[in-house]
Amino acid sequence: MDFGGSVQTSIFAYLLMAVVAMLAAVMVRGIVIVLQRAQQRRKAEVAPTPVSISVAPVVDETAAHVAAVAAAVYAVLGAHRLVRIGEAAPSPAWTATGRLAHHASHMPRRTGR
């Protein structure tokens, strides 16, 4: 193949890739348009839900939980004052105990044979 033939082949390949890229872009744009129209139809079909307003007062469940904990403490310990009710801070003792139990489960058991 001479230089002119390779230039011709290169130009043809470039133009062919440009045409394929353009067709892919048109196809993607068509898919986007179809999906947008389908989404708009779905939005139009969905009726807004009516809003209901409750006239009953809201029950605070955390207050009920605190009262239950206070009653349980009073039943077990007697008259004490609760200073704070909250989530316990993570302690390294819990993780160390769990890690020790996990590692101990991998140790081979020695029997007295």
Buried (B, 14 or more C-beta within 10 A) or exposed (E): EEEEEEEEEEEEEEEEEEEEEEEEEEEEEEEEEEEEEEEEEEEEEEEEEEEEEEEEEEEEEEEEEEEEEBEEBEEEEEEEEEEEEEEEEEEEEEEEEEEEEEEEEEEEEEEEE
